Amino acid sequence: MATVIGDGALMFCVNELVTAVEQRLDLVVVCVDNGGYAEIKQNETDRGISPIGVDLVQPDWAALADAFGATGRRVTGADEVAPAIADAFAAGGVQLVHIPQGAPAPVLDERNPS
């Protein structure tokens, strides 16, 4: 079982890592980290609203996973992503793969696809 989740969304449900560990699940969580709620920030900017509450204080995701009894790993380059995910699946148990991004990707507004 696997999930791909952003860092902002993971902040809402990080406690579920403990539940997955307690239930002895085989679960790979891939956290794509853009430093906050990038989509909300982009929507605010597009509407002329000064972004507020969208840049998050980030935990050390790998260390947090370890603290919950899971296994955390952080990749530092694009060439490490696939091997880290493959290793996580092979290891079993609850695994978190943290993939930090250098800068938030732009969000495409479906009403104005320019």
N, C-alpha and C positions, 0 to 999 in steps of 0.2 A: 504494500500500500504506500502511496506517495502523495504529496501535495506540494504545489508551488505557490508560495504566498509572499506578499510584499512585507517589508518591515513594519509598516504602519498597521496592516491587518494583523500581523503576528502579535503586535502589542495588545490587541484586543483579546487574544485567546492564548497567550503564552502559558497560562496555567494548565491548558490541556496537554502540554508536554508531560506534566506530572501524571495526569490520568493515563496517558498512553504508556508511561513507564510502569505505573501500578498495574495496569492490565496486561503487561508484558507483550505489547504489540510489536510487530515488525512494521515500522513506519519511518519513511524518509521524508523529512521536511526540508524543502529547498527554499531558503529565504533570500529573495532578491531585494537588496537593500539600496534604496535611492535616497535615504536620509530623512524620510518623512512621508507625508501625504502629498505626493507630487501631483496626483490628479486633481485633488481639491485645490492645491496651490495654483495650478494652471487655470482652473475654472474661475477662481477668485480674480486672478490677474486679467483673464479675458474679459471679465465683467467690470473691470476698473476698481476692484476692491483690493485694498492693501492686504496681502496675505497675513493671516494671524493664526497661530496655533497649529501650523502645518509642518514646521521644522522640528523634528523630535530629538530629544536627548537619547542617544543610542547606548544600549548596554553592549557589552561584549557578548554577542549572541552565542558563540561557541562555548564560552565559559558559563553562560547562563544555562545552556543545555546540559553541560556537565554537572552543574550544581543541582539540577533537577533529576540527575541519575541517568540522563541520556548521554549520547556522545556527540560532541560538537566539533566541527572543523570549519576553518575559514579558508577560502581560496583567495589567492592574490593576483591571479592572472587568468585570462581566458583559456589558456591551455591546460589549466588545472581543473576546470569545471567538470568535464566528462569523467575524468578519472576519480574525482572526489565523489561524484554521485554513484559511480559504479562501485567504489569501495564501500559506500554507505549501504547500498543494497546487499552487498556480499557479507557485510558484518552482521546484519540482523539487528534486532532491537530497535530502539528509538534513536534515530540519527538526524542531526540537523546540519545542513550544509549552508554556510553563510556566504553569499556572493555579493560583496559590496560593489556598487557602481560608482564611477567617477563623478558623474553628473546625472541628474534626473533626465530621463528621456522625455521629449515633448509628447503631450497628449493630443491625439487627433480628436477634434470636435466634429462629430458626425454631421452637425448642421452646417459646418463651414469647412469642408475638407480641402484646405488650401496647402 
